[in-house]
Amino acid sequence: MWGQAITTLGPATSFDAFPRRILVGSPEAVVFEQKPGWYALHGEPLPRAEGVLRFEPEAIAVLPGAPAGPLAAGQSLSPVYAQPGTGALAVPTGQLFIRFRPGESALAHRAALEQAGCRIVAVPDHAPEAAWLRARHGDLAEALGCVARLRQLEGVASVEPQLLMARGQR
């Protein structure tokens, strides 16, 4: 699963391996910052407690407070992010979406992507200039750390981490 590989938890679980801030979008980036007092649990079993935000297909739960107790096999933790001044929580999945300039094929850049620490997971049929990526070793903190390197590659139009958020009401 995605997340920092922590198998037992102490009173002060650290997310130092993760970026404090994530920039999403261009040319006007939206800033997300680590949200103290929240964490994400990646992997089954997901807690069923009241007030827990769950993303079922991705097997991710967003929980308040500090993690306590050991993790089950296959579980991991990550920080939760939010836009400053809002209460909307966002959790990274470990996937990145990259788009190259029109007319360029994402597959043609495979070697450069791998050198930057990522591998192609999927190329949308309707957008051969784009691809979903994961970190080479599958670690969520590693994936988020790749974003800046990927943005520097020749021909890249945009790179964004996939963030899950609660569905809003209109």
HUPENOR-V694320 format. One record per pair of residues at least 4 apart in sequence whose C-alpha atoms are under 6 Angstrom apart, sorted by the first residue. I is the first residue (numbers start at 1). J is the second residue. D is the distance in whole Angstrom. If there is no record, write none. Layout:
i:I j:J d:D
i:I j:J d:D
//
This chain:
i:2 j:94 d:6
i:2 j:139 d:6
i:2 j:140 d:5
i:3 j:76 d:5
i:3 j:77 d:5
i:3 j:78 d:5
i:3 j:139 d:6
i:3 j:140 d:5
i:4 j:76 d:6
i:4 j:77 d:5
i:4 j:78 d:6
i:5 j:76 d:6
i:7 j:71 d:6
i:8 j:70 d:4
i:9 j:68 d:6
i:9 j:69 d:6
i:9 j:70 d:6
i:18 j:141 d:5
i:20 j:33 d:6
i:20 j:34 d:5
i:21 j:32 d:6
i:21 j:33 d:4
i:22 j:31 d:6
i:22 j:32 d:5
i:23 j:29 d:6
i:23 j:30 d:6
i:23 j:31 d:5
i:24 j:29 d:5
i:24 j:30 d:5
i:24 j:160 d:6
i:25 j:29 d:5
i:31 j:83 d:6
i:32 j:81 d:6
i:32 j:82 d:5
i:32 j:83 d:4
i:33 j:81 d:5
i:33 j:82 d:5
i:34 j:80 d:6
i:34 j:81 d:4
i:35 j:80 d:6
i:35 j:81 d:5
i:35 j:82 d:6
i:37 j:64 d:6
i:37 j:65 d:5
i:38 j:63 d:6
i:38 j:64 d:4
i:38 j:65 d:5
i:38 j:80 d:6
i:39 j:62 d:6
i:39 j:63 d:6
i:39 j:79 d:5
i:39 j:80 d:5
i:40 j:61 d:6
i:40 j:62 d:4
i:40 j:77 d:6
i:40 j:78 d:5
i:40 j:79 d:6
i:41 j:60 d:6
i:41 j:61 d:5
i:41 j:76 d:6
i:41 j:77 d:5
i:42 j:59 d:6
i:42 j:60 d:4
i:42 j:75 d:5
i:42 j:76 d:5
i:42 j:77 d:6
i:43 j:59 d:5
i:43 j:75 d:5
i:52 j:62 d:6
i:52 j:63 d:5
i:53 j:61 d:6
i:53 j:62 d:5
i:54 j:60 d:6
i:54 j:61 d:4
i:55 j:59 d:6
i:55 j:60 d:5
i:71 j:75 d:6
i:80 j:90 d:6
i:80 j:91 d:5
i:81 j:89 d:6
i:81 j:90 d:5
i:82 j:88 d:6
i:82 j:89 d:5
i:82 j:90 d:6
i:90 j:163 d:6
i:90 j:164 d:5
i:90 j:165 d:5
i:91 j:163 d:5
i:91 j:164 d:5
i:92 j:162 d:6
i:92 j:163 d:4
i:93 j:162 d:6
i:94 j:140 d:4
i:94 j:143 d:6
i:95 j:133 d:6
i:95 j:134 d:5
i:95 j:162 d:6
i:96 j:132 d:6
i:96 j:133 d:5
i:96 j:160 d:6
i:96 j:161 d:4
i:96 j:162 d:6
i:97 j:131 d:6
i:97 j:132 d:5
i:97 j:159 d:6
i:97 j:160 d:5
i:98 j:130 d:5
i:98 j:131 d:5
i:98 j:158 d:6
i:98 j:159 d:4
i:99 j:129 d:6
i:99 j:130 d:4
i:99 j:157 d:6
i:99 j:158 d:5
i:100 j:129 d:5
i:100 j:155 d:5
i:100 j:156 d:4
i:100 j:157 d:5
i:101 j:155 d:6
i:101 j:157 d:5
i:104 j:129 d:5
i:105 j:128 d:5
i:105 j:129 d:5
i:106 j:129 d:5
i:106 j:130 d:6
i:113 j:118 d:5
i:114 j:118 d:5
i:114 j:119 d:5
i:117 j:135 d:6
i:117 j:136 d:5
i:118 j:134 d:5
i:118 j:135 d:4
i:118 j:136 d:5
i:119 j:133 d:6
i:119 j:134 d:6
i:119 j:136 d:6
i:120 j:133 d:5
i:121 j:132 d:5
i:121 j:133 d:5
i:122 j:131 d:6
i:122 j:132 d:5
i:123 j:131 d:4
i:135 j:143 d:5
//
